[in-house]
Amino acid sequence: MTILLVDDNEDYLRLLKDSFFESGYMVHTAIDGEEGCQILARFDIDLIISDIRMPRLDGLKLHAFAREMDRYKKTVFVFISGFKDVYKDFLDLDEHLDFFFDKTTPINEIVSSVDRLTHGSFSGQDR
């Protein structure tokens, strides 16, 4: 399974990348939504994990870009943000395709949730 990770915090992005790679995922990374769009156009991605607030192109616009492409209309998209109170209730999430994690969630829990999600038993408790 190939994941696209998008975050402008390079330290957090590296932690995510290392954790997912160690769990057996192929990983592409981008430092903002604009770079994420370029990766989505060039590669086949099975799951997208993106920060919301980023320079140049934010996660909401990246989500919209992905949903406009036929091959990503039904791709799982996981938002992560340190601004839970600002975004969680604002996001119009599809309960089957879109999920949200606060950045205070330990990375190993995010990886475990993605593991469950990709194997069909995600409970949705972290949304």
VEXFISE-464908 format. One line per field, with one value per atom (N, C-alpha, C): x, y, z; residue in three letters; atom name; residue number from 0. Coordinates in steps of 0.001 Angstrom, whole numbers, plus 500000, padded with zeros to 6 digits. Layout:
<rs>
east <- c(X, ...)
north <- c(Y, ...)
up <- c(Z, ...)
residuo <- c(ala, ...)
atomo <- c(CA, ...)
num <- c(NUM, ...)
</rs>
This chain:
<rs>
east <- c(500842, 500000, 500889, 500516, 501285, 500518, 501204, 500608, 501303, 500518, 501062, 500903, 502011, 502012, 502343, 501512, 501711, 501681, 502776, 502849, 504014, 503801, 504868, 505825, 505484, 506388, 507283, 508511, 509387, 509747, 509831, 510125, 508960, 507739, 506559, 506412, 506666, 506586, 507579, 508785, 509801, 509373, 508803, 508322, 507219, 506269, 505206, 505788, 506671, 507260, 507976, 508815, 509560, 508620, 507583, 506642, 505871, 505400, 504656, 505575, 506771, 507730, 508078, 508322, 508648, 507489, 506267, 505092, 504796, 505675, 505546, 504883, 504604, 503977, 505026, 504678, 505477, 504999, 505944, 505594, 506158, 505277, 505689, 505416, 506270, 506057, 506048, 505331, 505263, 505214, 505811, 505848, 504670, 503836, 502608, 501674, 500470, 499472, 499845, 500580, 500995, 501897, 502861, 503735, 502930, 501956, 501092, 500305, 499797, 499067, 499952, 501203, 502143, 502361, 502470, 502667, 501419, 500234, 498991, 498857, 499349, 499271, 500268, 501358, 502423, 502388, 501849, 501917, 500523, 500416, 499177, 499286, 498411, 498416, 497163, 497322, 496205, 495530, 496260, 495729, 496486, 495769, 496375, 496220, 497315, 497292, 497875, 497090, 497527, 497184, 498132, 497882, 496848, 496216, 495232, 495863, 496461, 497013, 498455, 498659, 499996, 500111, 501342, 501522, 501274, 501164, 500940, 499608, 499352, 498082, 497779, 496647, 496338, 495709, 495492, 494957, 493540, 492746, 491378, 491375, 492260, 492355, 492975, 493901, 494465, 493368, 492537, 491404, 490490, 490153, 489283, 489934, 491236, 491972, 491890, 492136, 492104, 490716, 489682, 488308, 487868, 488533, 488212, 488809, 489797, 490436, 489682, 489315, 488556, 489216, 490526, 491199, 491259, 490961, 491004, 489645, 488585, 487240, 486875, 487361, 487018, 488240, 489304, 490511, 490341, 490745, 490665, 491607, 491079, 491833, 491779, 492938, 493029, 493605, 492819, 493300, 493976, 495093, 495716, 495923, 495722, 495890, 496119, 496889, 497072, 495962, 495055, 493971, 492635, 492525, 491340, 490060, 490070, 488857, 488421, 489364, 489044, 488449, 488998, 488647, 487704, 487772, 487036, 485551, 484903, 483472, 483211, 484223, 484096, 484150, 484912, 485114, 483841, 483540, 482410, 482988, 483096, 483758, 482781, 483204, 482464, 482865, 481929, 482256, 482918, 482870, 483484, 484850, 485130, 486364, 487272, 486726, 487493, 487551, 488759, 488972, 489816, 489805, 490526, 491256, 492520, 493302, 493896, 493866, 494557, 496045, 496922, 498355, 498863, 498027, 498440, 498262, 497586, 497441, 498821, 499251, 500556, 500620, 501759, 501921, 501671, 502082, 501833, 500331, 499513, 498063, 497506, 498085, 497661, 497979, 499184, 499580, 498665, 498381, 497495, 496097, 495605, 494275, 494260, 495313, 495403, 495492, 496236, 496298, 494893, 494140, 492773, 491897, 492063, 491284, 491554, 492793, 493144, 492777, 492522, 492116, 490631, 489891, 488434, 487796, 488551, 487917, 488081, 488211, 488360, 487070, 487183, 485982, 485498, 486353, 485934, 485988, 486509, 486542, 487440, 488423, 489372, 488923, 487771, 487306, 486811)
north <- c(498826, 500000, 501241, 502214, 503440, 504605, 505333, 506462, 507747, 508808, 510152, 510867, 511362, 512147, 513587, 514529, 515939, 516756, 517441, 518300, 519261, 520515, 521509, 521467, 520736, 520550, 519361, 519658, 518606, 517559, 517956, 516984, 516004, 516535, 515684, 514789, 515352, 514589, 513427, 513670, 512621, 511521, 511909, 510908, 510042, 510699, 509950, 508995, 509533, 508728, 507502, 507718, 506605, 505565, 506019, 505089, 504264, 504912, 504168, 503248, 503713, 502889, 501642, 501814, 500678, 499692, 500181, 499302, 498658, 498866, 498177, 498950, 500215, 501029, 501654, 501813, 502637, 504068, 505009, 506358, 507405, 508339, 509553, 510701, 511711, 512859, 514150, 515136, 516461, 517480, 518651, 519665, 520625, 520519, 521315, 520709, 521252, 520711, 520813, 521856, 522002, 520844, 520519, 519377, 518073, 518004, 516836, 516607, 517684, 517583, 517017, 517456, 516951, 515447, 514997, 513562, 512779, 513313, 512625, 512487, 513457, 513422, 512422, 512156, 511311, 509857, 509602, 508265, 507756, 506461, 505868, 505795, 506502, 506592, 505899, 505082, 504330, 505043, 505921, 506614, 507925, 508978, 510306, 510749, 511222, 511804, 513202, 514211, 515584, 516495, 517359, 518473, 519375, 520219, 521129, 522483, 523081, 524430, 524353, 524766, 524762, 525933, 526373, 527450, 526938, 527834, 527624, 526963, 525765, 525077, 524243, 524515, 523825, 522459, 521726, 520376, 520308, 521339, 521357, 521448, 522256, 522377, 521122, 520503, 519229, 518172, 518133, 517199, 517435, 518691, 519022, 518599, 518846, 518445, 516931, 516184, 514719, 514232, 514807, 514363, 514698, 515659, 515988, 514985, 514224, 513228, 511904, 511304, 510049, 508990, 508850, 507770, 508000, 509218, 509500, 509859, 509711, 510035, 509204, 507981, 507078, 506691, 507482, 507220, 507766, 506985, 507436, 508623, 509647, 510875, 511123, 511211, 511443, 512835, 513678, 515007, 514894, 515614, 515755, 517237, 517662, 519081, 519298, 520306, 520737, 521674, 521987, 522928, 522200, 521212, 520365, 521175, 522104, 522869, 523721, 524159, 525004, 524191, 523012, 522283, 521100, 520407, 519146, 519295, 520301, 520490, 521203, 521874, 522618, 521705, 520625, 519737, 518964, 518885, 518085, 516733, 515822, 514553, 513492, 512710, 511525, 510430, 509913, 508967, 507687, 507411, 506207, 506469, 507735, 508049, 509051, 509898, 510988, 510850, 511057, 510896, 512055, 512237, 513346, 512864, 513268, 513038, 514357, 514554, 515678, 515324, 516309, 516024, 515609, 515743, 515243, 513734, 513130, 511675, 511065, 510143, 509510, 508887, 509023, 508537, 507038, 506283, 504828, 504538, 505384, 505201, 505538, 506558, 506900, 505736, 505191, 504055, 502860, 502574, 501452, 501657, 502877, 503171, 503015, 503455, 503281, 501797, 501038, 499580, 498982, 499351, 498826, 499308, 500547, 501123, 500378, 500135, 499472, 498000, 497442, 496041, 495901, 497008, 496940, 496909, 497166, 497107, 498405, 499509, 500803, 501168, 501525, 501795, 503222, 504144, 505530, 506292, 505696, 506353, 507574, 507652, 508762, 509946, 509864, 510961, 512076)
up <- c(500000, 500000, 500000, 499196, 499067, 499678, 500545, 501257, 500848, 500732, 500560, 501888, 502437, 503665, 503308, 503778, 503449, 504735, 505015, 506204, 506052, 506430, 506320, 507515, 508558, 509694, 509356, 508945, 508442, 509495, 510760, 511819, 511988, 512029, 512158, 510924, 509748, 508506, 508518, 509002, 509070, 510051, 511198, 512164, 511554, 510867, 510194, 509157, 508327, 507258, 507827, 508829, 509418, 510008, 510696, 511337, 510316, 509260, 508243, 507443, 507137, 506408, 507217, 508525, 509390, 509497, 509246, 509297, 507946, 506973, 505700, 504575, 504791, 503757, 502853, 501573, 500673, 500915, 501012, 501433, 500485, 500082, 499392, 500362, 500357, 501233, 500432, 500978, 500380, 501512, 501290, 502337, 502290, 501272, 501213, 500178, 500099, 499196, 497730, 497375, 495979, 495560, 496397, 496114, 496174, 497079, 497174, 495896, 495299, 494028, 492928, 492904, 491897, 492060, 493301, 493561, 493170, 493506, 493135, 491622, 490883, 489425, 488825, 489534, 488980, 489438, 490619, 491208, 491562, 491736, 492242, 493762, 494433, 495888, 496411, 497447, 498012, 499187, 499874, 501033, 501199, 501559, 501709, 503158, 503740, 505082, 504955, 505366, 505159, 506328, 506638, 507539, 506862, 507620, 507042, 506739, 507725, 507577, 507095, 505817, 505207, 504243, 503976, 502989, 501565, 500653, 499219, 498914, 499415, 499169, 500407, 501039, 502293, 502055, 503141, 503058, 502525, 502788, 502266, 500742, 500195, 498735, 498123, 498842, 498376, 498330, 499340, 499385, 498186, 497920, 496783, 495464, 495316, 494118, 493928, 495016, 494929, 494531, 495109, 494828, 493400, 492755, 491362, 490384, 490821, 489959, 490106, 488990, 489026, 489897, 489791, 490514, 492023, 492491, 493932, 494521, 493769, 494277, 495499, 495569, 496674, 497510, 497413, 498186, 499601, 500569, 501960, 502152, 502813, 503077, 504585, 505194, 506632, 506862, 507520, 507907, 509266, 509426, 510735, 510975, 512203, 512498, 513978, 514276, 515651, 516083, 515172, 515442, 515464, 516334, 516412, 516593, 517510, 517794, 516613, 515814, 514669, 513529, 513270, 512062, 512229, 513327, 513424, 513104, 513650, 513397, 512074, 511541, 510293, 509073, 509170, 508032, 507709, 506430, 505964, 505530, 506487, 506239, 505761, 504788, 504376, 505364, 506123, 507193, 506705, 505423, 504873, 504248, 503921, 503196, 503886, 504749, 505340, 506855, 507399, 508828, 509345, 510654, 511268, 512512, 512632, 513837, 514298, 515580, 516199, 516243, 516057, 516073, 517452, 518475, 519789, 519881, 518897, 518859, 518616, 519458, 519227, 517832, 517196, 515825, 515728, 516737, 516677, 516673, 517305, 517258, 515875, 515241, 513876, 512940, 513049, 512210, 512476, 513736, 514076, 513510, 513585, 513036, 511528, 510861, 509413, 509078, 509880, 509670, 509732, 510756, 510890, 509738, 509362, 508259, 506962, 506674, 505413, 505415, 506589, 506684, 506982, 506873, 506932, 508297, 509369, 510690, 511468, 510769, 511436, 512146, 513405, 514197, 514077, 513624, 513509, 514814, 515865, 517167, 517186, 516312, 516328, 515502, 514871, 514038, 514884)
residuo <- c(met, met, met, thr, thr, thr, ile, ile, ile, leu, leu, leu, leu, leu, leu, val, val, val, asp, asp, asp, asp, asp, asp, asn, asn, asn, glu, glu, glu, asp, asp, asp, tyr, tyr, tyr, leu, leu, leu, arg, arg, arg, leu, leu, leu, leu, leu, leu, lys, lys, lys, asp, asp, asp, ser, ser, ser, phe, phe, phe, phe, phe, phe, glu, glu, glu, ser, ser, ser, gly, gly, gly, tyr, tyr, tyr, met, met, met, val, val, val, his, his, his, thr, thr, thr, ala, ala, ala, ile, ile, ile, asp, asp, asp, gly, gly, gly, glu, glu, glu, glu, glu, glu, gly, gly, gly, cys, cys, cys, gln, gln, gln, ile, ile, ile, leu, leu, leu, ala, ala, ala, arg, arg, arg, phe, phe, phe, asp, asp, asp, ile, ile, ile, asp, asp, asp, leu, leu, leu, ile, ile, ile, ile, ile, ile, ser, ser, ser, asp, asp, asp, ile, ile, ile, arg, arg, arg, met, met, met, pro, pro, pro, arg, arg, arg, leu, leu, leu, asp, asp, asp, gly, gly, gly, leu, leu, leu, lys, lys, lys, leu, leu, leu, his, his, his, ala, ala, ala, phe, phe, phe, ala, ala, ala, arg, arg, arg, glu, glu, glu, met, met, met, asp, asp, asp, arg, arg, arg, tyr, tyr, tyr, lys, lys, lys, lys, lys, lys, thr, thr, thr, val, val, val, phe, phe, phe, val, val, val, phe, phe, phe, ile, ile, ile, ser, ser, ser, gly, gly, gly, phe, phe, phe, lys, lys, lys, asp, asp, asp, val, val, val, tyr, tyr, tyr, lys, lys, lys, asp, asp, asp, phe, phe, phe, leu, leu, leu, asp, asp, asp, leu, leu, leu, asp, asp, asp, glu, glu, glu, his, his, his, leu, leu, leu, asp, asp, asp, phe, phe, phe, phe, phe, phe, phe, phe, phe, asp, asp, asp, lys, lys, lys, thr, thr, thr, thr, thr, thr, pro, pro, pro, ile, ile, ile, asn, asn, asn, glu, glu, glu, ile, ile, ile, val, val, val, ser, ser, ser, ser, ser, ser, val, val, val, asp, asp, asp, arg, arg, arg, leu, leu, leu, thr, thr, thr, his, his, his, gly, gly, gly, ser, ser, ser, phe, phe, phe, ser, ser, ser, gly, gly, gly, gln, gln, gln, asp, asp, asp, arg, arg, arg)
atomo <- c(N, CA, C, N, CA, C, N, CA, C, N, CA, C, N, CA, C, N, CA, C, N, CA, C, N, CA, C, N, CA, C, N, CA, C, N, CA, C, N, CA, C, N, CA, C, N, CA, C, N, CA, C, N, CA, C, N, CA, C, N, CA, C, N, CA, C, N, CA, C, N, CA, C, N, CA, C, N, CA, C, N, CA, C, N, CA, C, N, CA, C, N, CA, C, N, CA, C, N, CA, C, N, CA, C, N, CA, C, N, CA, C, N, CA, C, N, CA, C, N, CA, C, N, CA, C, N, CA, C, N, CA, C, N, CA, C, N, CA, C, N, CA, C, N, CA, C, N, CA, C, N, CA, C, N, CA, C, N, CA, C, N, CA, C, N, CA, C, N, CA, C, N, CA, C, N, CA, C, N, CA, C, N, CA, C, N, CA, C, N, CA, C, N, CA, C, N, CA, C, N, CA, C, N, CA, C, N, CA, C, N, CA, C, N, CA, C, N, CA, C, N, CA, C, N, CA, C, N, CA, C, N, CA, C, N, CA, C, N, CA, C, N, CA, C, N, CA, C, N, CA, C, N, CA, C, N, CA, C, N, CA, C, N, CA, C, N, CA, C, N, CA, C, N, CA, C, N, CA, C, N, CA, C, N, CA, C, N, CA, C, N, CA, C, N, CA, C, N, CA, C, N, CA, C, N, CA, C, N, CA, C, N, CA, C, N, CA, C, N, CA, C, N, CA, C, N, CA, C, N, CA, C, N, CA, C, N, CA, C, N, CA, C, N, CA, C, N, CA, C, N, CA, C, N, CA, C, N, CA, C, N, CA, C, N, CA, C, N, CA, C, N, CA, C, N, CA, C, N, CA, C, N, CA, C, N, CA, C, N, CA, C, N, CA, C, N, CA, C, N, CA, C, N, CA, C, N, CA, C, N, CA, C, N, CA, C, N, CA, C, N, CA, C, N, CA, C, N, CA, C, N, CA, C, N, CA, C, N, CA, C, N, CA, C)
num <- c(0, 0, 0, 1, 1, 1, 2, 2, 2, 3, 3, 3, 4, 4, 4, 5, 5, 5, 6, 6, 6, 7, 7, 7, 8, 8, 8, 9, 9, 9, 10, 10, 10, 11, 11, 11, 12, 12, 12, 13, 13, 13, 14, 14, 14, 15, 15, 15, 16, 16, 16, 17, 17, 17, 18, 18, 18, 19, 19, 19, 20, 20, 20, 21, 21, 21, 22, 22, 22, 23, 23, 23, 24, 24, 24, 25, 25, 25, 26, 26, 26, 27, 27, 27, 28, 28, 28, 29, 29, 29, 30, 30, 30, 31, 31, 31, 32, 32, 32, 33, 33, 33, 34, 34, 34, 35, 35, 35, 36, 36, 36, 37, 37, 37, 38, 38, 38, 39, 39, 39, 40, 40, 40, 41, 41, 41, 42, 42, 42, 43, 43, 43, 44, 44, 44, 45, 45, 45, 46, 46, 46, 47, 47, 47, 48, 48, 48, 49, 49, 49, 50, 50, 50, 51, 51, 51, 52, 52, 52, 53, 53, 53, 54, 54, 54, 55, 55, 55, 56, 56, 56, 57, 57, 57, 58, 58, 58, 59, 59, 59, 60, 60, 60, 61, 61, 61, 62, 62, 62, 63, 63, 63, 64, 64, 64, 65, 65, 65, 66, 66, 66, 67, 67, 67, 68, 68, 68, 69, 69, 69, 70, 70, 70, 71, 71, 71, 72, 72, 72, 73, 73, 73, 74, 74, 74, 75, 75, 75, 76, 76, 76, 77, 77, 77, 78, 78, 78, 79, 79, 79, 80, 80, 80, 81, 81, 81, 82, 82, 82, 83, 83, 83, 84, 84, 84, 85, 85, 85, 86, 86, 86, 87, 87, 87, 88, 88, 88, 89, 89, 89, 90, 90, 90, 91, 91, 91, 92, 92, 92, 93, 93, 93, 94, 94, 94, 95, 95, 95, 96, 96, 96, 97, 97, 97, 98, 98, 98, 99, 99, 99, 100, 100, 100, 101, 101, 101, 102, 102, 102, 103, 103, 103, 104, 104, 104, 105, 105, 105, 106, 106, 106, 107, 107, 107, 108, 108, 108, 109, 109, 109, 110, 110, 110, 111, 111, 111, 112, 112, 112, 113, 113, 113, 114, 114, 114, 115, 115, 115, 116, 116, 116, 117, 117, 117, 118, 118, 118, 119, 119, 119, 120, 120, 120, 121, 121, 121, 122, 122, 122, 123, 123, 123, 124, 124, 124, 125, 125, 125, 126, 126, 126)
</rs>
